[in-house]
Amino acid sequence: MRVMIMAAGKGTRLRPLTDLVPKPMAPIVNRPALHHILRLLSRHGLREVIINLHHLPEAVTSYVGDGSWLGMEISYSREPELLGTAGGVKNNESFLGGDTFLVMSGDSLTDIDLTGLVAAHRRNGSIATLAVKEVVDPSLYGVVVLDDDNRVVGFQEKPTLEEARSRLCNCGIYVLEPEIFEYIPGGRFDDFGSRLFPDLLSAGVPFHAEPIGAYWSDVGNLGEYVRGNFDALLGKVDVEMPGKEVRPGIWIGESVQMADTARLEPPLAIGRDCVIGEGAVLEGPTVIGNGSVLGAHSHVFRAVVLPHSEVPAASVVVDGVVGHKLAPTGREA
């Protein structure tokens, strides 16, 4: 089965991070979100992938390359003008159109059972199956309404809790049949959520959704970005942690200079080539990006320090994101 990863968006809700790096390359525990997605696909035997690109495309291509280091075959589709989710998929019909295929958002953090999702789609026998996740506050999402057979019967865009007919949000993960291309016009902007799926519903074309129990976050804003990093540290989402676990809940990368007087309280992920000064205190959940420097007697608590950043000596960082600039996080298999 072939896969398309949607990675062309500008990620405006994650600014200012996305002014310097595309959203799929924002680091989650010192590896890009896209890295975690590719590893998830590989674990489920999905290795033929195309990625659409628009915003800062070289950040993706220089990191991922042809995918051979992951045992994958990865190609790219560049969009000089954004085509939207459905339009971007239509643009790659020649790659995707021969059989059932998977479309996945490039900026989500998830450990969804993709094999189970595909199996549910085959049982449904319809043109599309959407992965959906129950959320506490539906007012933050577009929600999907299902009947007892998980057939989609309605949509609501960010309803209040009182008005919500459902608390199932669209995860941006779809299993699709090639027939879907008949409903997507070529050469123009088009969107799954706002146009295609509602039009299928209006036309009486049956399609389904599959509720998932796995972890999912769209890492859509700075708050969710920080929470995603913390959830990975706390083991709430199954991702591969870079570095070596030197103590329970403390992962440290290669070539770290650590002062003997530094105090570490888990959970922590410290990237490679970091310098941790005398008397520095790191309290988790905290992520220290590759190549960062923590000055003497600095104190970092519940924070994400972005790659190649500096926390000055004797300073305190609590509940936030610290960054000087974002540099490539480096490739670690």
Summary of the structure (lengths in Angstrom):
residues: 333
radius of gyration: 20.8
end to end distance: 23.1
largest distance: 67.5
contacts: 1160
relative contact order: 0.14
helix: 26%
strand: 31%
